[in-house]
Each structure stands twice: as structure tokens, then as C-alpha cells.
Amino acid sequence: MKTRKIYTKEMYQQFRYLAAWLPGTPFTLGDIGVLKGKEFTKIGNLEEHGINFEIEIDKTPADLEYASKGGVSIITKLSGAVSPEGSSLSNIDAGISANFSKENSILFKANNTTTPSIKNQIKLGEEVLELYKKGKWNKDWAIITELVESESASILISSSKEAKIDLKVAGDIGSKQLDIADAELNFQLSFSKDLSTKIIAQKGLTPLFKVSKIRNRFILPPVFRTKAMDSMDFASPEIAIKKSELFYFGEPEFLENEIDTY
């Protein structure tokens, strides 16, 4: 299974949020994109369609953490402590070692995250449906309505069952705890092997988000669902008005065991 599919699937299962792929891709509220499975590809923003919105501010920061079950182990080492076996860190170094025992194992840590969202999404949905009636919106477009913003984050994905990384702290850590996502520790890469993704204590990431899009009011069997995005899914504004009564605006649902066709 492709790395991007494993990553977006695991992160959704853990947090019930979609994950940015590539993990460092920047997103903003109001971004428009298309979904292939749980992967979002940006194609524009609401501002380009004349839709303005207010933002609901989140004032309750939280740390988020996830590691693939049975696939990741982390060892922290203070200066003066004996180096772990096989580590490139010397006895005088303070640092962190992460070892992976499975391919495509994920280590995710995001510090001081907040989750701003678009206010009044009912109004947003009404405006989107109105554009659809006028032939100016494709019903397959999705909008980022909620966004996880992190102060700093680390995201590592292994490419083999022997992947590992050693990170050395630059300078004196004082009383600070060793945290792989803490940008103030100024990590230096001491050793790295078989990592397909390597984001270390990077500031300002937007790693997770939620989207809403036009959805069918009636659930149809998968065989009747279109697999490709058509031109605008209507032949005239009159037909679009009639068809729009079959739709509403909301979060999409995802099949847990979707077939990898992309």
C-alpha cells in the first residue's frame, strides 16, 4: 500500500481529521480542493469565488501525538548518560533516538495546536449551493472548514523495518524536557536511515484539517457513484436548480476499507 494512503488513513483513524499530504503542505481555511480517498489536493480558495467568512478562534492549545502501534520506539538521553546501544549519540550528548520496526510506521507529534474554524457554516453551505445552481461550482469540490495549526511539529515515516534517526540537542537544555517536536531545542541530525518523510520540529505546520462539500441527500450504492470529476455535472442552470434539491452541504463520509485506485 502506498505511503501517502497509509499515512492519511492512519491519521484519520486516530484523530478523525484529514492529514496534509505531503505532511508539510501549508493550508488555510477556505482552501478549495478535490479528494481522492482521504487525500486533498488544493485547487483554489473561497476568496476567488467571492465568498467571505469569519473565523472562530480556538483559545485552548493542546499537544497531539501518535505513533503506529508496535512500529516505533523512542529513547531520550540526557547529557552524561550512557548512549543507547547502536546510537550515534556520544555520552556527552543530549538527544533523542527513534527506531522503527515496520515499513511505513508513523511518528507524529504536534505541540500547542489550535483549531480555528469557519463561523456559520450553514450560511457557507447556502452560498456554495447558490453558486452550484448558477453553474459556477463543481459538486466534487471540498472546502477546508476547520484547520489544526501547530506551534511546532515533527513527522517521521519509515521506508523500511530498520529505519532509525538520532537527533542531538544543540546547546544546554537546562530544565527543559526532551520533546521531539520542540523547536527551541534546535535539534541537529546525528544519524538517519530509511526515512521516507523527515520533518523535525518545524514551526507553523497545518498537518490536519476537516472539509465540507456538497453531498447527496440519498445514499447510493458505490456502483452508481461517478469515479471521475465531470465538467460541472449539469447541462443548464435550470437542470442544476432541480438537481441541487438532491444535495446538501456537509462533511464527507469515508469508507474504512476503501480500494486503493489512485
C-alpha positions in Angstrom: 0.0 0.0 0.0 1.3 3.5 -0.9 2.9 5.6 1.9 0.5 8.5 1.4 -2.5 6.3 1.6 -1.3 4.6 4.8 -0.4 8.0 6.4 -3.8 9.7 5.6 -5.7 6.6 6.6 -4.0 6.1 10.0 -4.2 9.8 10.9 -7.9 9.9 10.1 -8.5 6.8 12.2 -6.6 8.3 15.1 -7.9 11.9 15.0 -10.9 11.9 12.7 -9.2 14.7 10.7 -7.8 14.5 7.2 -4.0 14.8 7.1 -2.0 17.1 4.8 0.0 15.2 2.1 2.8 15.9 1.8 2.8 16.4 5.5 4.5 19.8 5.3 2.0 21.2 2.7 0.5 24.5 4.0 -3.2 25.0 4.0 -5.6 27.8 5.1 -9.3 28.0 6.0 -11.4 28.4 2.9 -9.0 26.4 0.6 -10.8 24.5 -2.1 -9.7 21.1 -3.3 -10.6 17.7 -4.6 -10.5 14.5 -2.6 -9.1 11.2 -3.8 -9.8 8.9 -0.9 -8.6 10.9 2.1 -6.0 12.9 0.1 -6.8 16.6 -0.5 -5.4 18.5 -3.5 -5.8 22.2 -3.4 -7.1 24.0 -6.5 -8.2 27.4 -5.1 -9.7 29.4 -2.3 -13.2 30.8 -1.5 -11.9 34.3 -2.0 -11.6 33.6 -5.7 -15.4 32.8 -5.8 -16.4 35.9 -3.9 -17.3 34.1 -0.6 -16.1 35.8 2.6 -16.3 34.3 6.0 -15.5 34.9 9.7 -13.1 32.7 11.7 -13.9 31.1 15.0 -10.7 31.3 17.1 -9.6 28.4 19.3 -8.1 29.6 22.6 -7.4 26.1 24.0 -4.0 24.9 22.7 -3.2 21.2 23.0 -0.4 18.8 22.1 -1.2 15.9 19.7 0.8 12.7 19.5 0.5 9.5 17.5 2.8 6.5 16.8 2.0 3.5 14.7 1.2 0.6 17.0 4.1 -1.7 17.5 6.2 0.2 14.9 8.0 3.0 16.8 10.2 3.2 19.9 11.7 6.4 21.3 14.7 6.7 23.6 15.6 10.1 25.2 19.1 10.6 26.5 20.4 13.3 28.8 24.0 14.6 28.7 26.3 12.4 30.7 24.1 9.3 30.4 25.3 6.2 28.7 24.4 6.2 25.0 21.8 3.6 23.9 23.2 0.6 22.1 23.6 1.3 18.4 23.1 5.1 18.8 25.3 7.6 17.2 24.9 9.9 20.2 28.0 10.2 22.4 27.9 10.1 26.2 28.1 13.8 26.5 25.3 14.4 24.0 21.6 15.0 25.0 19.2 13.9 22.3 16.5 11.5 21.1 16.7 8.2 19.2 13.7 6.9 17.3 13.7 3.3 15.9 11.1 1.8 13.6 10.3 -1.9 13.3 7.9 -1.8 10.4 7.8 -0.1 7.0 5.5 2.9 6.7 5.4 3.3 10.5 4.5 6.9 11.6 5.7 9.1 14.4 3.6 12.3 14.7 3.9 15.0 17.4 2.4 18.5 17.2 2.8 21.0 20.0 0.5 23.8 21.1 -2.1 23.1 18.4 -5.1 25.3 18.0 -8.1 24.6 15.7 -9.7 27.6 14.1 -12.8 27.1 12.0 -15.2 28.9 9.7 -18.1 30.5 11.5 -21.6 30.0 10.3 -21.1 27.0 8.0 -24.8 26.9 7.3 -24.5 30.3 5.6 -21.4 29.0 3.8 -23.3 26.0 2.5 -26.1 28.2 1.2 -23.7 30.3 -0.7 -22.0 27.3 -2.2 -25.3 25.7 -3.3 -26.3 29.0 -4.8 -23.1 29.0 -6.9 -23.8 25.5 -7.9 -27.3 26.5 -9.1 -25.7 29.2 -11.2 -23.3 26.8 -12.8 -20.2 28.3 -11.0 -19.4 25.4 -8.7 -18.5 21.7 -9.1 -20.2 19.5 -6.5 -16.9 17.5 -6.1 -15.1 20.4 -4.7 -14.4 20.3 -1.0 -13.6 23.3 1.4 -11.3 23.3 4.4 -13.7 24.4 7.2 -11.5 23.5 10.2 -7.7 23.6 10.5 -5.2 22.3 13.0 -2.4 24.8 13.4 0.7 23.8 15.3 3.4 25.9 17.0 5.9 23.2 16.0 5.7 19.6 14.9 7.7 16.5 13.9 6.5 13.9 11.5 8.6 10.9 10.6 7.6 7.9 8.3 9.8 4.9 7.9 10.6 3.3 4.5 11.9 0.0 6.0 11.7 -2.0 9.2 15.2 -0.9 10.0 14.7 2.8 9.9 16.1 5.0 12.6 17.1 8.5 13.5 19.3 10.1 16.1 18.8 13.8 17.0 21.2 15.7 19.1 20.3 18.8 21.1 22.3 21.9 20.2 23.4 23.7 23.4 22.3 23.4 27.0 18.7 22.2 27.6 18.6 23.4 31.2 15.4 22.2 32.9 13.5 21.5 29.6 12.2 18.1 28.9 13.3 16.4 25.7 10.5 16.6 23.2 11.0 15.6 19.6 8.7 18.4 18.4 10.2 21.2 20.5 11.7 23.7 18.0 13.6 25.5 20.9 15.8 22.5 21.3 17.5 23.2 18.0 17.9 19.6 17.1 20.8 18.6 14.9 20.7 15.4 12.8 23.2 13.0 14.1 22.1 9.9 12.1 19.3 8.9 9.8 18.4 5.8 7.9 15.4 4.7 5.7 13.0 7.5 6.4 10.7 8.5 3.6 9.4 11.6 5.4 11.5 13.6 7.8 10.1 16.8 9.3 11.8 17.7 12.6 10.5 20.4 15.0 9.2 22.6 12.2 7.3 25.7 13.1 3.9 26.7 11.7 2.7 23.4 10.2 -1.0 22.8 9.4 -0.9 19.0 9.5 -4.6 18.2 10.0 -8.0 19.6 8.8 -11.7 18.9 8.1 -13.6 19.6 4.9 -17.2 20.0 3.8 -18.6 19.6 0.4 -21.9 19.2 -1.5 -23.3 15.7 -0.7 -26.2 13.6 -2.0 -29.2 13.6 0.3 -29.8 9.9 -0.7 -27.0 7.3 -0.2 -26.5 5.4 -3.5 -24.6 2.1 -3.9 -20.9 2.7 -4.9 -21.6 1.3 -8.4 -23.8 4.3 -9.1 -21.3 6.9 -7.9 -19.2 8.7 -10.5 -15.5 7.9 -10.2 -14.2 10.9 -12.0 -14.9 14.6 -11.7 -17.2 15.6 -14.6 -17.1 19.1 -16.2 -19.7 20.8 -13.9 -22.3 18.0 -13.6 -25.1 19.8 -15.2 -26.2 20.8 -18.7 -28.0 24.1 -17.8 -28.8 26.3 -14.8 -32.4 25.0 -14.8 -31.3 21.4 -14.5 -28.8 22.4 -11.8 -31.6 24.1 -9.8 -33.7 20.9 -9.9 -30.7 18.7 -9.1 -29.5 20.9 -6.3 -32.6 19.9 -4.3 -31.0 16.4 -4.0 -27.9 17.9 -2.3 -26.8 19.4 1.0 -23.5 20.8 2.3 -21.6 18.9 5.0 -18.7 16.7 5.9 -18.0 13.8 3.6 -18.0 10.2 4.9 -15.2 7.8 4.2 -15.2 4.1 3.8 -12.9 2.4 6.3 -11.8 -0.2 3.7 -11.7 1.8 0.5 -10.0 0.3 -2.5 -6.7 1.9 -3.5 -7.4 3.1 -7.0 -5.1 6.1 -7.1 
